[in-house]
Amino acid sequence: MLFAPKEKGQGLVEYALILVLVSVVVIAILLALGTEIGNVFSAIQDQMQGAQGVGGS
């Protein structure tokens, strides 16, 4: 027990590495699909504004 491994610090580093990896993947996906996602939300917004104009006051 004199040379017991310090697993608390190791676990924290592993969680930090996983968090960094997930962040990099999310950023890469957003960069690759960013314009397409923006176009989808723009189309939805246009449809909602059109529906308000038809039934609105």
PDB file with one MODEL, atoms N, CA, C and O in Angstrom:
MODEL        1
ATOM      1  N   MET A   1       0.802  -1.203   0.000  1.00  0.00           N
ATOM      2  CA  MET A   1       0.000   0.000   0.000  1.00  0.00           C
ATOM      3  C   MET A   1       0.839   1.257   0.000  1.00  0.00           C
ATOM      4  O   MET A   1       0.312   2.370   0.006  1.00  0.00           O
ATOM      5  N   LEU A   2       2.148   1.075  -0.007  1.00  0.00           N
ATOM      6  CA  LEU A   2       3.026   2.228   0.003  1.00  0.00           C
ATOM      7  C   LEU A   2       2.953   2.991  -1.316  1.00  0.00           C
ATOM      8  O   LEU A   2       3.080   4.215  -1.345  1.00  0.00           O
ATOM      9  N   PHE A   3       2.747   2.250  -2.412  1.00  0.00           N
ATOM     10  CA  PHE A   3       2.696   2.873  -3.732  1.00  0.00           C
ATOM     11  C   PHE A   3       1.293   2.747  -4.334  1.00  0.00           C
ATOM     12  O   PHE A   3       1.143   2.267  -5.458  1.00  0.00           O
ATOM     13  N   ALA A   4       0.293   3.166  -3.610  1.00  0.00           N
ATOM     14  CA  ALA A   4      -1.093   3.087  -4.093  1.00  0.00           C
ATOM     15  C   ALA A   4      -1.289   4.109  -5.212  1.00  0.00           C
ATOM     16  O   ALA A   4      -0.866   5.258  -5.079  1.00  0.00           O
ATOM     17  N   PRO A   5      -1.920   3.706  -6.302  1.00  0.00           N
ATOM     18  CA  PRO A   5      -2.142   4.653  -7.407  1.00  0.00           C
ATOM     19  C   PRO A   5      -3.148   5.733  -7.026  1.00  0.00           C
ATOM     20  O   PRO A   5      -4.094   5.487  -6.278  1.00  0.00           O
ATOM     21  N   LYS A   6      -2.931   6.908  -7.543  1.00  0.00           N
ATOM     22  CA  LYS A   6      -3.842   8.030  -7.296  1.00  0.00           C
ATOM     23  C   LYS A   6      -4.856   8.054  -8.439  1.00  0.00           C
ATOM     24  O   LYS A   6      -4.584   8.601  -9.508  1.00  0.00           O
ATOM     25  N   GLU A   7      -6.006   7.467  -8.208  1.00  0.00           N
ATOM     26  CA  GLU A   7      -6.984   7.334  -9.279  1.00  0.00           C
ATOM     27  C   GLU A   7      -7.933   8.523  -9.371  1.00  0.00           C
ATOM     28  O   GLU A   7      -8.601   8.688 -10.392  1.00  0.00           O
ATOM     29  N   LYS A   8      -8.012   9.347  -8.349  1.00  0.00           N
ATOM     30  CA  LYS A   8      -8.896  10.506  -8.425  1.00  0.00           C
ATOM     31  C   LYS A   8      -8.420  11.472  -9.506  1.00  0.00           C
ATOM     32  O   LYS A   8      -9.215  11.929 -10.328  1.00  0.00           O
ATOM     33  N   GLY A   9      -7.148  11.777  -9.507  1.00  0.00           N
ATOM     34  CA  GLY A   9      -6.607  12.677 -10.522  1.00  0.00           C
ATOM     35  C   GLY A   9      -6.683  12.078 -11.911  1.00  0.00           C
ATOM     36  O   GLY A   9      -6.937  12.784 -12.887  1.00  0.00           O
ATOM     37  N   GLN A  10      -6.463  10.786 -11.999  1.00  0.00           N
ATOM     38  CA  GLN A  10      -6.517  10.110 -13.295  1.00  0.00           C
ATOM     39  C   GLN A  10      -7.936  10.152 -13.853  1.00  0.00           C
ATOM     40  O   GLN A  10      -8.121  10.405 -15.043  1.00  0.00           O
ATOM     41  N   GLY A  11      -8.923   9.911 -13.025  1.00  0.00           N
ATOM     42  CA  GLY A  11     -10.306   9.948 -13.477  1.00  0.00           C
ATOM     43  C   GLY A  11     -10.706  11.334 -13.947  1.00  0.00           C
ATOM     44  O   GLY A  11     -11.422  11.478 -14.938  1.00  0.00           O
ATOM     45  N   LEU A  12     -10.245  12.351 -13.239  1.00  0.00           N
ATOM     46  CA  LEU A  12     -10.559  13.724 -13.623  1.00  0.00           C
ATOM     47  C   LEU A  12      -9.959  14.058 -14.987  1.00  0.00           C
ATOM     48  O   LEU A  12     -10.606  14.705 -15.811  1.00  0.00           O
ATOM     49  N   VAL A  13      -8.741  13.625 -15.222  1.00  0.00           N
ATOM     50  CA  VAL A  13      -8.093  13.868 -16.510  1.00  0.00           C
ATOM     51  C   VAL A  13      -8.825  13.129 -17.619  1.00  0.00           C
ATOM     52  O   VAL A  13      -8.986  13.664 -18.716  1.00  0.00           O
ATOM     53  N   GLU A  14      -9.270  11.912 -17.351  1.00  0.00           N
ATOM     54  CA  GLU A  14     -10.006  11.163 -18.364  1.00  0.00           C
ATOM     55  C   GLU A  14     -11.316  11.855 -18.722  1.00  0.00           C
ATOM     56  O   GLU A  14     -11.667  11.942 -19.899  1.00  0.00           O
ATOM     57  N   TYR A  15     -12.043  12.347 -17.719  1.00  0.00           N
ATOM     58  CA  TYR A  15     -13.278  13.071 -17.996  1.00  0.00           C
ATOM     59  C   TYR A  15     -13.003  14.355 -18.780  1.00  0.00           C
ATOM     60  O   TYR A  15     -13.784  14.716 -19.661  1.00  0.00           O
ATOM     61  N   ALA A  16     -11.930  15.032 -18.479  1.00  0.00           N
ATOM     62  CA  ALA A  16     -11.576  16.250 -19.211  1.00  0.00           C
ATOM     63  C   ALA A  16     -11.256  15.933 -20.664  1.00  0.00           C
ATOM     64  O   ALA A  16     -11.657  16.674 -21.561  1.00  0.00           O
ATOM     65  N   LEU A  17     -10.541  14.840 -20.906  1.00  0.00           N
ATOM     66  CA  LEU A  17     -10.218  14.451 -22.286  1.00  0.00           C
ATOM     67  C   LEU A  17     -11.479  14.070 -23.062  1.00  0.00           C
ATOM     68  O   LEU A  17     -11.608  14.403 -24.240  1.00  0.00           O
ATOM     69  N   ILE A  18     -12.395  13.381 -22.411  1.00  0.00           N
ATOM     70  CA  ILE A  18     -13.650  13.031 -23.075  1.00  0.00           C
ATOM     71  C   ILE A  18     -14.437  14.291 -23.411  1.00  0.00           C
ATOM     72  O   ILE A  18     -15.000  14.401 -24.500  1.00  0.00           O
ATOM     73  N   LEU A  19     -14.479  15.237 -22.486  1.00  0.00           N
ATOM     74  CA  LEU A  19     -15.187  16.494 -22.723  1.00  0.00           C
ATOM     75  C   LEU A  19     -14.586  17.262 -23.892  1.00  0.00           C
ATOM     76  O   LEU A  19     -15.315  17.816 -24.714  1.00  0.00           O
ATOM     77  N   VAL A  20     -13.264  17.296 -23.969  1.00  0.00           N
ATOM     78  CA  VAL A  20     -12.591  17.973 -25.079  1.00  0.00           C
ATOM     79  C   VAL A  20     -12.901  17.262 -26.397  1.00  0.00           C
ATOM     80  O   VAL A  20     -13.164  17.920 -27.404  1.00  0.00           O
ATOM     81  N   LEU A  21     -12.874  15.943 -26.402  1.00  0.00           N
ATOM     82  CA  LEU A  21     -13.159  15.193 -27.627  1.00  0.00           C
ATOM     83  C   LEU A  21     -14.588  15.439 -28.101  1.00  0.00           C
ATOM     84  O   LEU A  21     -14.817  15.654 -29.291  1.00  0.00           O
ATOM     85  N   VAL A  22     -15.543  15.409 -27.186  1.00  0.00           N
ATOM     86  CA  VAL A  22     -16.937  15.663 -27.557  1.00  0.00           C
ATOM     87  C   VAL A  22     -17.093  17.082 -28.090  1.00  0.00           C
ATOM     88  O   VAL A  22     -17.819  17.303 -29.060  1.00  0.00           O
ATOM     89  N   SER A  23     -16.425  18.036 -27.473  1.00  0.00           N
ATOM     90  CA  SER A  23     -16.502  19.427 -27.933  1.00  0.00           C
ATOM     91  C   SER A  23     -15.955  19.579 -29.343  1.00  0.00           C
ATOM     92  O   SER A  23     -16.545  20.275 -30.168  1.00  0.00           O
ATOM     93  N   VAL A  24     -14.841  18.937 -29.619  1.00  0.00           N
ATOM     94  CA  VAL A  24     -14.238  19.015 -30.955  1.00  0.00           C
ATOM     95  C   VAL A  24     -15.170  18.395 -31.996  1.00  0.00           C
ATOM     96  O   VAL A  24     -15.319  18.934 -33.093  1.00  0.00           O
ATOM     97  N   VAL A  25     -15.793  17.276 -31.661  1.00  0.00           N
ATOM     98  CA  VAL A  25     -16.709  16.621 -32.598  1.00  0.00           C
ATOM     99  C   VAL A  25     -17.927  17.499 -32.868  1.00  0.00           C
ATOM    100  O   VAL A  25     -18.358  17.628 -34.013  1.00  0.00           O
ATOM    101  N   VAL A  26     -18.482  18.104 -31.819  1.00  0.00           N
ATOM    102  CA  VAL A  26     -19.650  18.975 -31.996  1.00  0.00           C
ATOM    103  C   VAL A  26     -19.299  20.187 -32.846  1.00  0.00           C
ATOM    104  O   VAL A  26     -20.076  20.573 -33.719  1.00  0.00           O
ATOM    105  N   ILE A  27     -18.150  20.788 -32.607  1.00  0.00           N
ATOM    106  CA  ILE A  27     -17.723  21.945 -33.404  1.00  0.00           C
ATOM    107  C   ILE A  27     -17.525  21.548 -34.858  1.00  0.00           C
ATOM    108  O   ILE A  27     -17.918  22.291 -35.757  1.00  0.00           O
ATOM    109  N   ALA A  28     -16.926  20.393 -35.101  1.00  0.00           N
ATOM    110  CA  ALA A  28     -16.714  19.932 -36.481  1.00  0.00           C
ATOM    111  C   ALA A  28     -18.047  19.698 -37.190  1.00  0.00           C
ATOM    112  O   ALA A  28     -18.199  20.047 -38.361  1.00  0.00           O
ATOM    113  N   ILE A  29     -19.005  19.112 -36.486  1.00  0.00           N
ATOM    114  CA  ILE A  29     -20.325  18.875 -37.095  1.00  0.00           C
ATOM    115  C   ILE A  29     -21.016  20.195 -37.399  1.00  0.00           C
ATOM    116  O   ILE A  29     -21.607  20.357 -38.466  1.00  0.00           O
ATOM    117  N   LEU A  30     -20.944  21.144 -36.461  1.00  0.00           N
ATOM    118  CA  LEU A  30     -21.585  22.439 -36.697  1.00  0.00           C
ATOM    119  C   LEU A  30     -20.936  23.196 -37.853  1.00  0.00           C
ATOM    120  O   LEU A  30     -21.624  23.870 -38.620  1.00  0.00           O
ATOM    121  N   LEU A  31     -19.628  23.088 -37.978  1.00  0.00           N
ATOM    122  CA  LEU A  31     -18.958  23.745 -39.100  1.00  0.00           C
ATOM    123  C   LEU A  31     -19.331  23.092 -40.430  1.00  0.00           C
ATOM    124  O   LEU A  31     -19.477  23.775 -41.444  1.00  0.00           O
ATOM    125  N   ALA A  32     -19.483  21.774 -40.419  1.00  0.00           N
ATOM    126  CA  ALA A  32     -19.812  21.065 -41.655  1.00  0.00           C
ATOM    127  C   ALA A  32     -21.265  21.290 -42.070  1.00  0.00           C
ATOM    128  O   ALA A  32     -21.555  21.409 -43.261  1.00  0.00           O
ATOM    129  N   LEU A  33     -22.174  21.348 -41.108  1.00  0.00           N
ATOM    130  CA  LEU A  33     -23.598  21.432 -41.420  1.00  0.00           C
ATOM    131  C   LEU A  33     -24.222  22.765 -41.051  1.00  0.00           C
ATOM    132  O   LEU A  33     -25.445  22.899 -41.100  1.00  0.00           O
ATOM    133  N   GLY A  34     -23.433  23.738 -40.689  1.00  0.00           N
ATOM    134  CA  GLY A  34     -23.958  25.003 -40.197  1.00  0.00           C
ATOM    135  C   GLY A  34     -24.889  25.712 -41.155  1.00  0.00           C
ATOM    136  O   GLY A  34     -25.954  26.179 -40.751  1.00  0.00           O
ATOM    137  N   THR A  35     -24.507  25.800 -42.411  1.00  0.00           N
ATOM    138  CA  THR A  35     -25.351  26.522 -43.372  1.00  0.00           C
ATOM    139  C   THR A  35     -26.642  25.766 -43.645  1.00  0.00           C
ATOM    140  O   THR A  35     -27.694  26.385 -43.809  1.00  0.00           O
ATOM    141  N   GLU A  36     -26.583  24.448 -43.696  1.00  0.00           N
ATOM    142  CA  GLU A  36     -27.797  23.671 -43.932  1.00  0.00           C
ATOM    143  C   GLU A  36     -28.772  23.814 -42.763  1.00  0.00           C
ATOM    144  O   GLU A  36     -29.980  23.929 -42.971  1.00  0.00           O
ATOM    145  N   ILE A  37     -28.252  23.806 -41.543  1.00  0.00           N
ATOM    146  CA  ILE A  37     -29.103  23.972 -40.369  1.00  0.00           C
ATOM    147  C   ILE A  37     -29.724  25.368 -40.380  1.00  0.00           C
ATOM    148  O   ILE A  37     -30.901  25.527 -40.056  1.00  0.00           O
ATOM    149  N   GLY A  38     -28.946  26.366 -40.747  1.00  0.00           N
ATOM    150  CA  GLY A  38     -29.472  27.728 -40.840  1.00  0.00           C
ATOM    151  C   GLY A  38     -30.580  27.846 -41.866  1.00  0.00           C
ATOM    152  O   GLY A  38     -31.565  28.550 -41.645  1.00  0.00           O
ATOM    153  N   ASN A  39     -30.423  27.154 -42.996  1.00  0.00           N
ATOM    154  CA  ASN A  39     -31.456  27.180 -44.031  1.00  0.00           C
ATOM    155  C   ASN A  39     -32.748  26.529 -43.548  1.00  0.00           C
ATOM    156  O   ASN A  39     -33.839  27.007 -43.860  1.00  0.00           O
ATOM    157  N   VAL A  40     -32.633  25.453 -42.795  1.00  0.00           N
ATOM    158  CA  VAL A  40     -33.825  24.785 -42.260  1.00  0.00           C
ATOM    159  C   VAL A  40     -34.570  25.723 -41.321  1.00  0.00           C
ATOM    160  O   VAL A  40     -35.790  25.858 -41.421  1.00  0.00           O
ATOM    161  N   PHE A  41     -33.856  26.369 -40.413  1.00  0.00           N
ATOM    162  CA  PHE A  41     -34.520  27.274 -39.476  1.00  0.00           C
ATOM    163  C   PHE A  41     -35.094  28.497 -40.198  1.00  0.00           C
ATOM    164  O   PHE A  41     -36.137  29.013 -39.794  1.00  0.00           O
ATOM    165  N   SER A  42     -34.444  28.956 -41.236  1.00  0.00           N
ATOM    166  CA  SER A  42     -34.990  30.080 -42.007  1.00  0.00           C
ATOM    167  C   SER A  42     -36.287  29.680 -42.704  1.00  0.00           C
ATOM    168  O   SER A  42     -37.238  30.461 -42.748  1.00  0.00           O
ATOM    169  N   ALA A  43     -36.325  28.472 -43.244  1.00  0.00           N
ATOM    170  CA  ALA A  43     -37.543  27.993 -43.906  1.00  0.00           C
ATOM    171  C   ALA A  43     -38.681  27.857 -42.897  1.00  0.00           C
ATOM    172  O   ALA A  43     -39.822  28.209 -43.196  1.00  0.00           O
ATOM    173  N   ILE A  44     -38.377  27.353 -41.715  1.00  0.00           N
ATOM    174  CA  ILE A  44     -39.406  27.225 -40.680  1.00  0.00           C
ATOM    175  C   ILE A  44     -39.913  28.605 -40.271  1.00  0.00           C
ATOM    176  O   ILE A  44     -41.116  28.800 -40.097  1.00  0.00           O
ATOM    177  N   GLN A  45     -39.011  29.550 -40.119  1.00  0.00           N
ATOM    178  CA  GLN A  45     -39.403  30.905 -39.732  1.00  0.00           C
ATOM    179  C   GLN A  45     -40.280  31.535 -40.814  1.00  0.00           C
ATOM    180  O   GLN A  45     -41.274  32.190 -40.500  1.00  0.00           O
ATOM    181  N   ASP A  46     -39.923  31.342 -42.073  1.00  0.00           N
ATOM    182  CA  ASP A  46     -40.727  31.898 -43.164  1.00  0.00           C
ATOM    183  C   ASP A  46     -42.129  31.299 -43.178  1.00  0.00           C
ATOM    184  O   ASP A  46     -43.109  32.008 -43.407  1.00  0.00           O
ATOM    185  N   GLN A  47     -42.224  29.993 -42.933  1.00  0.00           N
ATOM    186  CA  GLN A  47     -43.540  29.351 -42.910  1.00  0.00           C
ATOM    187  C   GLN A  47     -44.372  29.859 -41.740  1.00  0.00           C
ATOM    188  O   GLN A  47     -45.580  30.054 -41.880  1.00  0.00           O
ATOM    189  N   MET A  48     -43.745  30.076 -40.591  1.00  0.00           N
ATOM    190  CA  MET A  48     -44.484  30.571 -39.429  1.00  0.00           C
ATOM    191  C   MET A  48     -44.956  32.004 -39.661  1.00  0.00           C
ATOM    192  O   MET A  48     -46.064  32.362 -39.262  1.00  0.00           O
ATOM    193  N   GLN A  49     -44.133  32.818 -40.297  1.00  0.00           N
ATOM    194  CA  GLN A  49     -44.546  34.205 -40.578  1.00  0.00           C
ATOM    195  C   GLN A  49     -45.646  34.226 -41.611  1.00  0.00           C
ATOM    196  O   GLN A  49     -46.534  35.075 -41.541  1.00  0.00           O
ATOM    197  N   GLY A  50     -45.617  33.316 -42.572  1.00  0.00           N
ATOM    198  CA  GLY A  50     -46.682  33.228 -43.563  1.00  0.00           C
ATOM    199  C   GLY A  50     -48.005  32.812 -42.939  1.00  0.00           C
ATOM    200  O   GLY A  50     -49.063  33.315 -43.316  1.00  0.00           O
ATOM    201  N   ALA A  51     -47.940  31.888 -41.977  1.00  0.00           N
ATOM    202  CA  ALA A  51     -49.150  31.422 -41.300  1.00  0.00           C
ATOM    203  C   ALA A  51     -49.736  32.535 -40.432  1.00  0.00           C
ATOM    204  O   ALA A  51     -50.957  32.620 -40.302  1.00  0.00           O
ATOM    205  N   GLN A  52     -48.913  33.378 -39.841  1.00  0.00           N
ATOM    206  CA  GLN A  52     -49.409  34.485 -39.037  1.00  0.00           C
ATOM    207  C   GLN A  52     -50.093  35.515 -39.923  1.00  0.00           C
ATOM    208  O   GLN A  52     -51.088  36.117 -39.521  1.00  0.00           O
ATOM    209  N   GLY A  53     -49.569  35.721 -41.118  1.00  0.00           N
ATOM    210  CA  GLY A  53     -50.144  36.705 -42.015  1.00  0.00           C
ATOM    211  C   GLY A  53     -51.495  36.297 -42.546  1.00  0.00           C
ATOM    212  O   GLY A  53     -52.340  37.153 -42.808  1.00  0.00           O
ATOM    213  N   VAL A  54     -51.723  34.991 -42.712  1.00  0.00           N
ATOM    214  CA  VAL A  54     -52.986  34.501 -43.248  1.00  0.00           C
ATOM    215  C   VAL A  54     -54.102  34.592 -42.217  1.00  0.00           C
ATOM    216  O   VAL A  54     -55.196  35.068 -42.521  1.00  0.00           O
ATOM    217  N   GLY A  55     -53.827  34.133 -40.988  1.00  0.00           N
ATOM    218  CA  GLY A  55     -54.880  34.103 -39.965  1.00  0.00           C
ATOM    219  C   GLY A  55     -54.817  35.265 -38.994  1.00  0.00           C
ATOM    220  O   GLY A  55     -55.689  35.395 -38.134  1.00  0.00           O
ATOM    221  N   GLY A  56     -53.817  36.103 -39.108  1.00  0.00           N
ATOM    222  CA  GLY A  56     -53.647  37.189 -38.149  1.00  0.00           C
ATOM    223  C   GLY A  56     -54.546  38.378 -38.433  1.00  0.00           C
ATOM    224  O   GLY A  56     -55.313  38.379 -39.396  1.00  0.00           O
ATOM    225  N   SER A  57     -54.442  39.384 -37.588  1.00  0.00           N
ATOM    226  CA  SER A  57     -55.288  40.568 -37.751  1.00  0.00           C
ATOM    227  C   SER A  57     -54.729  41.543 -38.737  1.00  0.00           C
ATOM    228  O   SER A  57     -55.331  42.589 -38.980  1.00  0.00           O
TER     229      SER A  57
ENDMDL
END
